[in-house]
């Protein structure tokens, strides 16, 4: 299979076509979790703007079916999650999502990570009343197509990882869980793998962070922060933390979301076509590419915003709201990743690395690197060298 054909076969924008060939349906949606702490309608292009905006504004917090499918990793019929049909048809979820899309019958199926690595999602398939409900064998066929899609996506990512500089280095290791949701009783609800996949130090810090934030919510609907959490190895990971006073799709009470910030290389894999349902978000993607290519020279916000024909103020606000980090934070991610690559290559002095990565001077580089990783560049390189030796033995 050619590179372009492989990209198409593992692209979420082609998934609905593949599913429709297997089982007829009139409407479909691809929805993904996002690092900002919520859900995003990604496909298809013809979803009404009103539905997309309603979903982004808060309807995602009512989407019981999507969250149930992701947490249990099983297909879900939305109406089964309400005790009575009248309650289901009277819900804001039914009125603002299913009705406008004419989904009288729907099935929601889990996706491993349709767009961003580590961020799971779902696919909705729906039929009108005249088309009739989905049978058990229909759902089995849909699941088969989705399994093939998930495997192709993971295979494509493995190929890209293998081509990276220092592909086998511990610097490319990531915590096995990208999205953790902790409820008001401080119990974790994970999307991706088991709670045991995170080391003790990360688990303890998440529980403590969730406890503090839930107490601070008071009358506010949500609280958003960005935190650095070190693990047992000494690595520090950046998480966007969002605490909701109420998130009905998951149950009663407050919930705290921990979303691992994707690396610059992971963001770089996103294409505008991945978010054709939301043109405002899709419009911002070229700015990611531009910043990744130009971070070493420190482009200004004015220059970056021109790439997507927005004012600096509007660009900064929407970029932060929709992607879950500021443009400055994203450029720092790119700088730190490149600095780590050069540190492990051991071919340049610190001052040269600082200059090549866009830092004003070596002390600025050291300060920002320590802020981002918890270690100075020299100590981080020593730690990585020791871990590489340990792995080799």
Secondary structure, DSSP 4 states (H G I P E B T S, - for coil): --HHHHHHHT-HHHHHHHHHHHS--SEEEEEEEETTTEEEEEE-TTS-HHHHHHHHHTGGGG-HHHHHHHHHTS-B-GGGGSSSHHHHHTSHHIIIIITTTT-SEEEEEEES-SSSTT--EEEEEEE-TTT-PPPHHHHHHHHHHHHHHHHHHHHHHHHHHHTSTTTTSGGG---S-SEEEEETTS-EEEESS-GGGS-HHHHHHHHHHHHHHHHH-TT-SEEEEEEEEE-TTS-EEEEEEEEES-BGGGBSS-EEEEEEPPPHHHHTT--GGGGTT-HHHHHHHHHHHHHHHHGGG---HHHHHHTTT--HHHHHHHHHHHHSS-HHHHHHHHHHHHHHHHHHHT-S-HHHHHHHTT-SSHHHHHHHHHHHHSS-HHHHHHHHHHHHHHHH-
